Amino acid sequence: MISVAMLRTHYPHWGEYTAFNSFIQHFDPRRFKVSMNQVPMGDYWFPDIPLLKKYAAKKIKQQAPPAYKLNDLMAEISLYVQCKFNRVDVVHYIDAEHSLGFLPRWSKKSRFPRNRNTPKIVAMFHQPPALLEQLIDIEIVKQVDRVLVVSPTQADYFSRYIPREQISVILLGVASDHFTPSPEKNSTGEKGSGKLKCLGGGVWLRDYDSLFKTAEMLLAVPQIEFHLVSPGVDLPKRPQWENLIYHDAIPDAKLLGLYRDCDVLFLPLLDATANTFLLEGSACGLPLVTTDLASTRAYFPGEEAILVRDNDPAAFAGALTDLLQNPGKRSHMAEAARARALQLSWERIVKEYEKLYEVL
């Protein structure tokens, strides 16, 4: 039995089935004992002792990466105690950009009497290379046993500092048992409305400028609608055009219904590694129209996606118009999207984590 202690940042806008919120259930309980420690962003977990808080904040500023907060320090202290007094074989940082700070140094200097060896540390990163440069302290990262990334472009970045054999690439999974296609759609993948409902939204690394330019170009095509989901965060601008419908801070059930009710997942991106919105849309059988990036090619290399270079609004508009006029193509892409999501289901992807833990 391998004991794994995970640490992840809590994102309040994530739904119950988003990304890592539902993947633990897929580990083999006969071989793995997995615990999940969640840490909210911010500082309010730390004891309200002014001198102690001032000292800790100073140490963080001197020795931790920019996104690291007092809450992260408390979480690492708790994780250290867990390793000290319980058997822990692997410590897995789910969001290492936020939460990886002091534990690698502490573990090198400590004895763990309940463990056969010092726990192995896996640090998982999600941000693209351009942002990693700003978010991480590479000297801290060098102290972990394995760097885990969700896109090949990240592996290329880390290999400049860390031996390639210490870097693993495992694509992000999706809860394909929850995110499923609508049973009401007919064989052409539509509900007979005569419209093409395009679902988009989110905040992080989205190119709303291209999205709105595309929507403006298609104002003369009333059959094409754009449904935009905003997770409780104001969009940079919100044109009030008749083909734009906004959905703010919607609950899980409504989000699933929205995926199922729409016909296309339309998501121009500024950059990306993995993208949960694309994965969930794919699992719901939506054809994907998004930006041509190395990461989107890695996740969607087949006929499930139309990838547009440089976020060209005219090319996006042309692709959406083509899908409106060709329900057969849309149906074929929908089947390919669902098939790709099944390949990336958590049930399959978790097996890759299990293999990694076993070889550490």
NORTA-V35389 format. One record per helix or strand. SS is the DSSP state (helix for helix, strand for strand). FROM is the first residue (numbers start at 1). TO is the last residue. If there is no record, write none. Layout:
BEGIN
ss=SS from=FROM to=TO
ss=SS from=FROM to=TO
END
This chain:
BEGIN
ss=strand from=2 to=10
ss=helix from=19 to=21
ss=helix from=24 to=26
ss=strand from=32 to=40
ss=helix from=50 to=63
ss=helix from=70 to=85
ss=strand from=90 to=93
ss=helix from=96 to=99
ss=helix from=103 to=108
ss=strand from=120 to=125
ss=helix from=129 to=135
ss=helix from=138 to=141
ss=strand from=146 to=149
ss=helix from=152 to=158
ss=helix from=164 to=166
ss=strand from=167 to=169
ss=strand from=174 to=174
ss=strand from=196 to=201
ss=strand from=206 to=206
ss=helix from=208 to=217
ss=strand from=224 to=230
ss=strand from=244 to=248
ss=helix from=252 to=261
ss=strand from=264 to=267
ss=strand from=269 to=269
ss=helix from=276 to=283
ss=strand from=287 to=291
ss=helix from=294 to=299
ss=strand from=305 to=308
ss=helix from=309 to=311
ss=helix from=313 to=325
ss=helix from=327 to=343
ss=strand from=345 to=345
ss=helix from=346 to=359
END
